């Protein structure tokens, strides 16, 4: 993997006052508080750390090669940055300070320091909300695709490129490593693949592809252990996972979606064991799960196959239909898992958010209106605030605040141009 430090090639422009974009703002009403540190009362006579009220953070929105950053506490535009390429995909770093701008087709990953972070330790912790900037640190590798974060670090999987004889690989990074302009560790395979991986402590469970296969999809899984700045493959799991696409993990399990079912890998200490959950009659013929979602429950995850949801019980090794639709609803526009409450959110065809409890076998807990007028072929995304139980619905040119505790939707921003990608940044609730 090539890392490049570029000076003088990135233009930085402040949008406010230049008239290049029009926007209207409805400031968010914040009635919640999240405390960082020890959680003691402000002014505590025992010299414990005072309460720190975390900011809402910032949201980054893209159109063409422009990234606009807005303050979520008041809805004001903070700054604009220009990425090297258009149509980048934005992702949040594991602890929230940085945003990755992934230009997949151009084999480039850039990093935005959004300026929001917590500095210091114990009683000296200070919240920073500084000016954003585009870092000179860049990653140059082939077809960055799957980005899999957790609380401490994230795995970025590079698919490689058959036509250019570029091998697949993955990189492990964190907020600290990004700040240090480095990777924690990386690995390259001997072939290309549309793959992925899940990080578990000092290990990564990642996909494997036979270099002689006609498919770009992997068909097996390997266990990789970190050794300094690289990984060693320690084990190849059985059973196989043909046409693997989609993964998720819970506290003790990691699941991968295969054309014939699910491969479940369970961890106890340093021991990993794999087993297979076969597709059930709940899936129509020729359907396979290609996306997996998980919440708080260690044993109950969800799979998605051709716009249908399925309940995957990792304890009983069973797959069954998950009929989420209220009466009269046949389709959805987007879905996701909220960061704090770990609720399943599904935006349906009538513009309502349907809420499901991941701790209670995905039982429905509410449904509320989010989009007043649904327009065909409009881009919809759910972006989580990782400090508060709030999710932002990006719909076309709009950003709508979803208060999940109150189950209300409030317009926040309305841009002149459609939003192609979005990501939250701030201080995550740990």
LOGU-652327 format. One record per residue: residue in one letter; x, y, z negated of N, C-alpha, C in turn. Coordinates in steps of 0.05 Angstrom, whole numbers, plus 5000, padded with zeros to 4 digits. Example, Ala and Ser with C-alpha at 12.3 -4.5 7.8 and 13.67 -1.06 7.14 Angstrom:
// residues 2
a526448864844524649104844526449344844s525749554858527349794857525850014843
***
This chain:
// residues 430
x501749765000500050005000501750255000x501250435017502750685019501450895002x503051034987502051264971503551514982x502151714988503351955000502652194983x504552374981504252624967504452854988x502152984993502053175015501853455003x503553635012503553905003502754085026x500954275020500354475040498454395062x497254155060495554055082492554085075x491954135050489154135041488354425035x486154515048485154785043483154775020x483354965003481554994979480055254981x477455234982475855474986473655494965x473155734955470955784937468555864953x466255724949463955774966462356014957x462156054931460456274921461356534933x459356684945459956944956460756934985x461356694997462256695025459956655044x457556565034455256555051455156315069x456956115065456955885083454855685077x453755685053451655505045449555655030x446955575034444855685018443955464998x443255544974442255354955440455484935x438555334925436855424904437255244880x437055344856437755194832435555214812x434754984802433054974778434654854756x435655014737437454914716436154684700x437754494692436754274676436354364647x434254254634433654314607434754094590x436954144576438353934560437553944531x436053734522435353714494436753494480x438653364494440053144481442853224474x444053074455446753124446448252864444x450652864453452352634450454852724436x455652564415457952644399460352484407x462652614410465152474415466652454389x468352244387470052224364468752074341x469252164316468452004293465452034287x464152234297461252264293460652394266x462552514252462052644227460752914231x459553024211458153284214460253514216x459353714232461153944235461554074208x464054154202464654284177464754094154x465053834158465153644137467453694119x466853694093468953764073471053544071x470553304082472553094080474653114102x474753334117476653384138476453174160x474053064164473652884186473153054211x473352914234473053054259470253174262x470053424270467453544274466053434299x463453464301462053364324462853514349x463053374370463553504396461253444414x459953654424457753624442458853604471x458453374483459453334510457853494530x459153604550457753744571456253544589x454353644604452953474623454853374645x456953524650458853454671458253604696x459353494718459053614744458153404765x456853494785456053314807457353414833x458653224847459953284872458153194895x457653364915455953304937457553354963x457153184983458653215008456853265032x457853435050456753465077459053515095x459253365117461653365134464153325117x466053505117468453455101468553645077x466253755070466053945047464953805023x466353835000465453734974464753964957x462153984949461254194931460954084903x461954224883461754134856460054334840x457954224828456054384812456154314783x455854524766455654484737452854394730x452654164717450054044711448754174686x450254324671449054464648447354704656x448154824678446655074687445955074716x446854874731446254864760447955044777x449955174766451655354782453755214798x454355324822456455214838459155284825x460855084821463455124809465555184830x465555024851467655054871467054874895x468454914917468354734940471154654948x471354414958473954304968473454184995x475554185011475454065038477153815039x475953585045477453335048478553325077x480453145081481753125107479753035128x477952845121476152735140473252775132x471452755151468552785145467452515137x464952535126463452295119464852105100x466152225079467352065059465251965039x465951745026464251635004465551714978x463951824960464851914934464351704912x466351664895466151484872467351614847x466251544824467151654799469351484787x471451604776473651454763472551324738x473951124727472850974704472051144680x473551344674472951514651471951794658x471351834684469752054692471152314701x473752334697475052594703475352634733x475952414748476652434776474452324794x474452424819472652314839474352214862x473851974871475151864894473551944919x474952034939473752094965474851894985x473251694992474151475008473351515037x475351535054474951545083475651275094x473751085094474350805101475450775129x474250895148475050855176477850975181x478651165165481251295169483351195150x482750985135484650855117485951055097x484251225086485151435067483351455043x484651465019483151534994484451774982x482851984978483852224964482452244937x483652414919482652434892482152734885x479852784873479153044863479353044833x480953224822480953274793478653474788x476453384776474153554772474453754749x476553714733477053914712475553864686x473853654684472353604660473553364646x474653404621475853184607476153264577x476653064561477053094532480053064527x481253254513484153254508484653244478x486753094470487453094442486452844428x487052824402486252594386485252694359x483652524347482552574320481252844318x482053004300480653264295481453474315x483353414333484353624351483153584379x481053424382479853374409478553634419x479053694444478053934457476753864484x474453964489473153924515474154124535x475154034558476054214580474054204602x473454444613471954474638473454664656x475554564668477454724683476654734713x478154884728477654904757478354644771x476754544789477354304804479654344823x480954124831482954144853483253874866x483953874891484453624906487453554902x487853314892490553224885492153174911x494853194909496553114930496952814932x496152674911496352384910494252264929x495152084946493351954965494051654967x492051494974492551204981492051165010x493951025023493750965051493850665054x491550535057491350255061488850195078x488649955087486649895108483849845098x482050015105479149975101478349935071x478850145055477850135027474850115028x473749915014470949855016469549824989x470049604975468749564950470249694927x468749854912469849984888468349884864x469849754845468549614822469749724796x468349914783469450034759468349894734x469749924712468749864685469550094667x469350054641469750274622472650374622x474550204628477450274625478850304652x478150144672479550164697477750084720x478750084744477150014767478849864787x477449694802478749544824477749664850x479649724868478949824895479949614914x478049494930478649284948478949394976x481149314989481649395017481149155035x479449185055478648955071480748875091x482649045098484448995119483149025146x484548955168483449005195484548795214x482748625224483548415242485048525267x483848735279484948845304487748965301x488349055277490849185271492748995256x491948745252493448555237494248655209x492348795197492748905170491448725149x492948645129491948465109490248605088x488348455076486748555054488448575029x487348715009488748734984487048874964x487948894939486449054919488449204901x487449424890489049594873487549634847x488949644825487849704799488649984791x486750154782487350424774485650504751x486450724738485050834715485251144717x483951284699484251574698487151654692x488351504674491151564667492951524691x492651294706494351244729493951454751x491351534755490851744775492252004767x492052074741493452314731496452294734x497452044732500352004735501151964765x499151984783499451944811500751674818x499551464806500551194810498250994807x498850754815497050524811497950374787x496150234773496950054752498349804764x497049684784498149454797496649414823x497849244841496549194867497248914876x495648814896496048554907495248554937x496748414953496048384982495748084988x493748025005493347745014494847705041x494547465052495847415078493847415101x491547545097489547565118487647785111x485947865130483848065125481447925113x479648065101477047965091475348185081x472748155083470848335071470348225043x472048295024472048174998471548364975x471948254951471548414927472948274903x472748394880473948284856472748404831x473048264809472148354783474448344763x474748564748476948574728475948474701x477448294689476848194662479448204646x479848414630482248444614484748434632x486548244627489048224643488648064668x486247994675485747824698483947964718x484147884743482247954764481347704777x478747674780477547454796476947574823x478347484843478047604870477547394891x476647484914475847314935478247204951x477846974963479946854980478646775007x480146805028479146735055481146565069x480246355082481946185099482746355124x485246385128486246555151485346445178x484546185179483646065204480646085208x479246195189476346215190475446405212x473146345224471946535244470446755231x469946735205468346935191470147135176x469347385175470847585159470247555129x468047395122467347365094469047155081x469747195056471246985041469546745034x470846535025469346285019470246154993x472046284978473046174953473846404934x474546324910475246514889477846434876x479446634869481946584855482146744830x483746644811484346784786487146904788x487247174785489847314786490447444759x492947414750493747534725495747754731x495547974716497248204721500048144710x502048214726504848194718506248454726x506448644707507648904713505949054733x507149114757505749274777504449104799x504248834794503148654814501648424800x500448244816498948024805500047764815x499747554799500347274807497747124808x497346964829494946794830495546554813x493846514793494146294774492446054780x490246094795488345874798486545924821x485645714835483545724855481145574844x478845704843476445584831475045394851x473945194840471945024853469345054836x467045054848466445004876467045244894x466745194921467145404940464645594940x465045824953462846024955462746114984x461345965001461346035030460046305035x461246455054460146715062459646895038x461646915021461347064996460847365001x458847474988458347754990456747844965x457948014948456648114925457647984899x458048144879459048044853458048224830x458148124806457448274782458548124758x458848264736459648124712458148224687x457948034668456848094641459048054621x458348034595460348004575461947744578x460647524584462147274586462047144613x460547254632460247134658461047324681x462047204702462347344728460947184749x459247324765457647184785458247284813x458347104832458847174860456647054877x455647204896453447114914454646974938x453546734944454446564966451946504984x452446405007450246345025448546115014x449645944997448145714986447445754957x447845984946447146034918448946224904x449546164878451246344862453446174850x455946264850458146154835458346314809x458146174787458346304760460946214748x462546414739465046364725464746464697x465146284678464846354649467546364636x467846554618470346594604470046554574x471846394562472046364533475046394527x475746624515478546684510480046704536x482146534539483746534563482846324583x480646184577479745964594477446054611x477545984637475546044657474445784669x471845754671470645524683468545624703x468345474726466545554747464445334752x461945424759459845244765458045374787x456345214799454745304821451745304814x450345514822447445524819446245524847x444845314854443845284881441445474886x441245564911438845714919436345544914x434245674905431745534899429745584921x427445454918425245484938424045764937x424845924917423846194915424946364938x427246294949428346434972427346314998x426146475015425346375041427646255057x427046085076429145965092430846175106x433346135107435346325120435846575104x434646595080435246825063437446745043x439246935038441346895017441647155002x442347134977442947364960445647484969x445647744972448047884981448848114963x447248164942447848374923446948284895x448548344875447948264848447948514829x446148514810445948734790445848614762x447048754743447048664715446548894696x445348834674444849034653446048944627x444548984605445548914578445448614573x443548474584443148184578445448024590x446747854574449047704584448247484604x445747384602445047154617443047204639x441947444641439847494660440647724679x441247654704442047844724440047844747x440348024766438548034789440148004815x438847874834439947854861438147984881x439248074903437548194924438148054950x436047974964436247834990434247955009x435148085030433348205050431148365037x431848545020430048735007428248604986x428648344980427148214958428948174934x427748204910429248174885428747894874x430847784861430747524849432047524822x430847374803431847354776433847114776x436247164767438246944764438746904735x438046674725438346594697440946444695x443046574684445646444682445746234660x443846234641443746034620442545774629x440345794644439045554654439745484683x441445654695442345604723439945584742x438245784741435845784758435446054771x434446054796433746294811430746294816x429546514809426646544813425946824824x423546844836422747104847422347314825x423047564831422547784812420747974827x418147964820416148124833415848394818x417348594827417448844813415249034822x413948984845412249184858409549214843x408849464837406049514828404149474851x401649464845399549414865399749624887x399649534912399649714935402449784945x404549704931407349774939408649534953x409849574975411149354990414149394994x415149634990418049674996419249884977x421849904978423250104962425150264979x426050494968427850674983430750644973x431050604947433650564935433350444907x435550354895435350234868438050264855x438150214828440650224814440250164784x442450134770442450084741443450344727x441850444708442750694694445150634676x446750844672449250804658448950764628x447150914615446950904586444850694576x442350714585440350524577440450264591x442050254613442350004629439649914640x437850104647435250034659435549994689x433949824700433649794728431750014738x432650164758431050384770430550314799x428050324808427350274836425550494845x426450644866424850854878423150724900x420450724896418750584915417850764938x416350654956415650794981413751024977x412551044953410851274947412251494932x414851464927416451664914416451644883x415651414873415651364844418151214835x419251274812421351124799420050914781x420650664787419750434770422050364752x421550334725423650294705423250014693x425449864690425349594679427549564658x426849414636428649384613430449144617x433049194620434948974624435348804599x434648904576434948754551432548584545x430348614560427848474555426948334581x428748174593428148014616426848174639x427848424641427048604663424148674663x422948694639420148774637419849074644x417649144657417149424665416649594640x417849834640417450014618416350284627x415850314653414650574661414850614691x413350814700413350894728412551184729x414251354742413651634744414451754771x413051964779413452084805416152234805x417652194827420252334830420352494856x419152394877419252534903416352594911x415752854915413052934921412252854949x414052874968413452814996415652635007x414952385012416852185023416952215053x419352245064419752285093421352045103x420451925125421751685136424651745143x426351545138429151555146430751765131x429851845107431252035091433151885072x435651975071437651845054436951885024x437051665009436451674980438751524965x439651654943441751544926441051594897x441851414879441651454850444451484839x444951704825447651764814447351794784x448851644769448551644740450251854726x448951994706450452144686451451944666x454051934660455151744642455651854614x454552094609454652204582451852204569x449852224585447052244576445352044591x443051974580441251784593439651924615x441152014635440052164657441152054683x439552034703440351954730439452164750x441052214770440352414790439552264816x437152344826436252234851437052434873x438752344891439452514914437752424937x436052604947434152534968434252734990x435452665012435752855034437553085026x436353325023437753565015437353634986x435853464972435153534944436753364924x437153484900438053334877435953364855x434953144845432753144826433753004800x433353134777434253024752432052834741x432852594735431052394723431852364694x430152454676430552424647429352154640x430951954634429951684631428651644604x429451804584428051774558425251884559x424852114573422252234575420752134600x422152004618421051914644419752144658x421452344664420552584679422552644701x421652774721423352854744423253164747x425553294749425653584751427553654774x426753824794428553914815430954054803x433253994814435754124804436954294826x437354184850438654324872437254264898x437354454916436254414943438154544963x439754384976441754484995440654535023x442054685038441254735066441654505084x443754345078444554115094444053855080x443453635094443153365081445653285066x445353145045447653055028448352775037x450852735044451652465054452752285032x453852395011454852234989454852404964x454952284940454852424915456152264893x457152404873458352264850458352454826x457952334802458052494777460952494767x461652704752464152714737463652844710x465252764691465052874664466352694644x465552724619466652564597464752334591x465552094596463751864594463151804564x460751704559460051614532461251334528x463151314511464551064507463250904484
***
